[in-house]
Amino acid sequence: MAGIIIQDGESLENALKRFKRKVQEEDIIKEIKKHSYYLKPGERRRAKEALARKRLRRKMRRTQGM
């Protein structure tokens, strides 16, 4: 659970920026999106394989240009 302590004399905008940064560092948003809907095991596997193919294509493109 992300939380911050507001310092003396700190503006609300700065505190909000620090809070957003902390939430992003802890991957809270990613975790919420992951649990917001159910994926069947087969769908999860297909999505994982598609992501692996995408990473491989990107890697091949980068090495090909060198």
N, C-alpha and C positions, 0 to 999 in steps of 0.2 A: 504494500500500500504506500503510495507516494505521498509525501507530506513535506512541507517546508515551514520554517519559523521566520516570520517577518521581522527584519532587523529594525532598530530604532531609526526613524527618519527615512526609511525605504519607501519608495513610491509603490502604489498598487501595481502599476504596469511592470516594474522590475520584478516584483514578487511573482506576478503571473508568468513572466518569461522564464524565471527560474523553475517554477512548477511545471510548465510545459516541457522544458528541457529534461527535467527529472523523469517525467512520465515517459518521454520518448526513450531515454536511456534504459529504463526498466522494461521496455517493450510491452507496456500495459495495453496499448491500443491494438497491437498485433494479436495479443492473447485474447482480447475481447472479440475481435473479428473471427478468430479461429473457433471460438466456442459459440458464436452467434447462430450457427446452423449446423445441422448434422450432415456429415458426409458418410456414405456407405463405404466400407473398407475398399471395395473395388474402385470407387470413384476417387478415394484418397490416393490409392496406388497409381491410378492413371494420371492424376494431377502431379504427383511426385515425379513420375517418369517424364512427363511433358516438361517440367521444370528442369530436369537433368538434361534433356535434349536441348533445351533453349540455352542452358549454360555452356554445353559442349559446342553448339554452333557459334556462340559469342566468342569462346576461347579459340576456335579454329579461325574465325575471322581476324582476330587480333594477331595470331601467329602468322597468318598468311600474308598480312601486310608488311611484315618485317623482312 
